[in-house]
Amino acid sequence: MNSTLPLRALGRSDLRVTPICLGTMTFGEQVAEKDAHAILDLAVERGINFIDTAEMYSVPARAETFGATERIIGNWFAARPGARAKLVLATKVSGPARGMDWIRGGVADMTKADILASCDASLQRLRTDVIDLYQIHWPARNVPTFGAIYFDPAKDRAMASTHEQLDAMATLVKAGKVRHVGLSNESPYGVMEFVRSAEQHGLPRVATVQNPYALTSRALDNGLDEVLHRLNVSLLAYSPLAFGALTGKYDHVGLHGAEQPGRLAKFETMKKQRWGRPEALEAAKLYNALARKHGLTPTQLALAFCYTSWRVASTIIGVTSKAHLDENLAAWSTTLSRELLAEIDAIRWTHRDPAQ
């Protein structure tokens, strides 16, 4: 791959990022700090200028590793003077605790005070004065996320409003702690409401939405893509390899027999998530077979699908080794014919977004 990647604008912001972003959620759990630093070094060497993390990382989330990934990145910045200035740094404030008692004591809300405190803690762990893109990791309000697909009005409850959350972001921007803001795991309604509130009240306008986008999870293609396009909000696509299912590693051996098991095989909690659903693994097999039929590796097909989509501003790749990073970067040059894209859609027609 050419070491020079193009730069793309994020929404209406002045942020210019590479179309490949290094995701770091494995740092501190699957990847030791020394190895994480080596991966970060290689990513910068290969031209990536965009890294994404979150206060709740490492994953799978647990109290012992809360904030570990940010600390690893902060230590890397400290050991490499000048590295921070070359990168666009994104992190996230956790939404309501969702059963994780170590996040704000398990309180099921996300107030202005919560956002301000979380940002200060992230800045300290990251050893930086400013976060380029500060994102709300998941909505405070009642909304189906992380594999849930149905909205249930009966679950509505009083929560911090969109205006309150944006007001917190405005305070951070005014203080110089945050440059731009974004959302994650959001719905079409949520994106539109955040933009409406920002424009009505003169508050920071969201530049990005970080949502799942993969061959087995394309719900975004049915409504949210139009919202993002018309409002000029950029998509940061996460899990393009469906937690490894779209690499082919589980095709013939399932989650228990892979020679190089990933998160889906290593952690019992993840086997029960959307990416590990039997129907999601079955659909992944079909896409992986399609890739081989066209002389591609499953990884090449899955990543090229995101890399070449008009919907995607930057694809977040999560790796556990320098070899994985090289493989993901090498897929940048892969192109997909109209015929191949039609075959991808044909599979989706009969196996509609099983990892949504």
N, C-alpha and C positions, 0 to 999 in steps of 0.2 A: 504494500500500500504506500502511496505517496505520503511522505511525512507532513505535507501541507494539506490540511483539511479546510474546506471553505468555512466561512462564518455566516451565521444566520441571525437575524434580529429576533428578539423575543417580544412579541406583541408590539405595543407602542413604546416600549422602553428603549433605553440606549444600550442595553446589553447585547453583545454580539458573541455568539457561542458556536462551537463546533457541532456538527450534526450527530456526533457521538459523544455521549456524556458518560463519565465513569461513575457508576453506582457503587456504594461502599457498604451496603448493609451486611455483608459477610465479614467485614473487618471486626475482629474482636471475638468472633465465635468460630467460624470456619477458617479464618485467616489470622495468623499471629501478627503482631505488630511489625516485626522485622519484614515479613513477607508482604504485608500491606504497604509498607514504605517502598519496597522494591517495585510493586505494581504501580504505585503512584509515580515513581521515577520514570518507569517505562511509558506510562500514559502520556506524561508531559513530553518525553523524548519523541514520541510518535505523533505529536501534534494536537492532542486533546487539551482544550483549555477550560473544560467545564466539569466540575465534580459535584455530586449530590449526596447529601447525608440527611440525618434526622436525629433529634434528641433521643428518640426511643431505641435507636439502633445500638447494639447488634440485633440480628434476627436469627432464630425466633426470639421474640421479646421476653425478657425476664429481668427481675430486679437487679441481679448481679451484673448485668451487662448494659444497663440503662446508661446512655451517654458514652459508652466505651468507644464507639466509632468516631465520634467527634473528638475525643481525647487523642486517639491515634493520629487523626489528621492534624490536630493542633501540635502534637509532638513533631510531626513531619515538617510542618511549617517552621517550627522553631529551629529545627536542625538544618534547614535549607533557606538561608536568608535570600529574599528576593522571589521565592517561589509563590508566595501569596499574591503578589502584585500581578503575576502573569495569568492568574486563574479567575474564572467566574465561579464563586462559591455559593452553593444553594444548600439550605437546610430547612428543617420543618419543626413547627410546634405541634405537639400531639393534640389531637382532639380529645373529647371526653374519654375517660379512662377505659371504658369497655372491659371492665373486670380486672384491669391491671392496677392493683392497689398502690404500686410505687409511683404512678403518675399522679401528681397533685393529691396524694392521699386517697385516690380512687374516686374523687368527686366527678360526677357525670355532667360537667359543664366546662366551658372555656371562656372565662371572663377577660376583660381588659387587663386586670391585674395578673391573671395567669399568663397571658401572652407576653406581657412586659417582663415578668420574672423568668419565663422560659428563654426568652431572647438573651437576657443578661447571662444566664447560665450557659447557653450555647456559645456565646462570645468568649466566655472564660475558658471553656473546654477547647474551643477551636484556636485560642490564642490569637485572636484577630480583633480589630476594632470595628469591622463592618461586615455584614452579611449582604452579598449582592442580591440574592433572591430568597426571601423568607416566605415559606409556604405553610398553609394550614393543612396538616397531614390528612385529616378527615373531618367531615362536617360536624359542627356542634349540634345542629338540629337533627331531628328524626329523618333519616334517609337510608335506603338500602345500600350497603357497601360491603366490600370484601366477600363477594359471593352471594349475598342476599339479592334477590331480584324483584321483590314486591314491596311497594310502599304501603304502610299500614297507618292510616290517620289515627287509630286508637293509641298509638305509641307516642303521639305528640305530647310534649311537656314544655314547661317554661324553661328557656335557655337564653344565654347571651345572644343578642340579636346580631344580624349581619352588620348593622351600623356600629354596634359596640366593638366588634372585632376589627372593622376597618378603622375605627377611631384609635384603637390600640396600635395598629400598623402606622397610622399617621403620626402618632407620638414617636414611634421608633424612627421613622423616616426623618422627622424634624430634628431628632436628636443625633442624626448621622449614624445610627447603628444599623440601619437597613436601607438599601438603595431602592429595591423594587419588591413587589409582593406577588404571591401566586397561591393557587389552590391545589388540592390533590384529592383524588377519589370523589370527585364532584359530579353532580347531575346537571343536565341542561338548565333546569330551573335555578340551581345554585349559582351557576356561572352568570346567568342573566341578572339575578338579584344582586350579586356582588358588583357587577358593572353598573347597574341602575343606581344603586345606593352611592357608589363612588362618584358617579357623574352628578347626581342630584345634590350631594353634600360637599363636593370638593375634596374628597378623600382619595387615597391612593387607588389607582385602577389596576386590577389584576393583569399581569402580563402573561401568565402561564396557567395551565392546568396539567398536573401530572396524574395521568390515569393509565390503567392497564390497556395495552394494545398488542395483540399477538394473533397469530392465525386461529387459535382456539378461543380468543376472547376479543370480539369485534363489535360489541354493543355500541361503542362510540360511533360506528358507521351509520347508525340509525337515529340521528337527531343531534347529538352533541357535536358532530363534525360540522354541521351547518352553523350551529351557534358560534363555535370557535372561529369559523371562517368569517362570518358576517360581523362579529364583534372585534376581530383582530386580536384574538387571544391565542397564544401558541400552545401546541400540545407537546408535552414531554412524555414520551411513551415508555412505560415501564413493563418489566417482565416480557420482553419480546421473545424469549426462549421458553416461556411458560414453566419457569423453575426447572429447566433442563429437559422437560418432556419433548420439546421440539429440537433436541439435539440427536435424538434417536437412541439414547443410552438405555431407555427402559422398554424399547419396542418388543424385545423377545424375552426379557427376563423379569419384567415387572419392577415394582419398587423395591423388591427384596434381593434381587440378584445382580444388580449392576456392578461391574468391576470398579468403576469410579463413581460411587453414589454421590448425588448432590443433596440439596436440602430436602427434596421430597422423600428421599429414602432414609436420610440420616435422622430426621426428627419426626416423632410420632404425631405431634400436633399438626405438622404440615401435610402429612398423608391424608388428613381429613379435610384439607382446604380445597378450594375450587380447582387448583391445578392438578390435584391428585385424584379427582373424581374418576371412576371407571370410564365414564363416557368421554371425559376430557382426554384421558390417555388413549382411548380408542381412536378418537379423532386425530390426535397427534400422530398416531401410527400412519394414518392415511396421508397426512401432509408429508411425513418423512419419506414414505414410499414414493410420493409424487416427486419429491426432490431427487431421489436416486434415479427415477425414471428419466429425468431431464439432465442427468449428469452432474447434479449438485449434491453437496452434503446437506443434511437436514438443517444444520446451523446456517449455512449460506442462504437457503431459501427463506427461513424464518426471519433472519436479520434483514435480508434484501427487501422483504415485504415491507418492513418498517422504514428502512433507509430510503427507499424510493417512493414512499407514499407522500402525496401532496399534503396530507393531513399532519404529518409529523415534522416538528421543527428540530427536535433532537431526540435520539433514542438512547435510553439509559441502559447500559450493559453492566451486569454484575458478574464479576469473575472471581475465581479463587486461586488463580495462578497466572504467571506471566504468559504461559503457553495459551491459556484461554483468552487472554487479552489479545495476543497476536492473531488467534483464529477469528475473533470477533472483528478486529480491524481489517483483516484480509478480506472479509465479506463485503467491505465497502464498495469494491469494484464490480460486484455481481449485479447483473441486470436481469430483469424478468420480462419475457416476451408477453405480448397480448394473449397468446394462446395459453401460456402457463398461468397467467392471472385469471383467465376464464376457467381453467381447471381448478384453481384455488376456490373460486366462487362456487363452482359446482359442488365441491365438498362442503362448503359452508351451507349450501342450500339444504342439504340432508343432515348436517351435523351442526346446527345453529348455535354457535357460541357456548359450548358446554362448560367453559371455564369462566363465564361471565361473573 
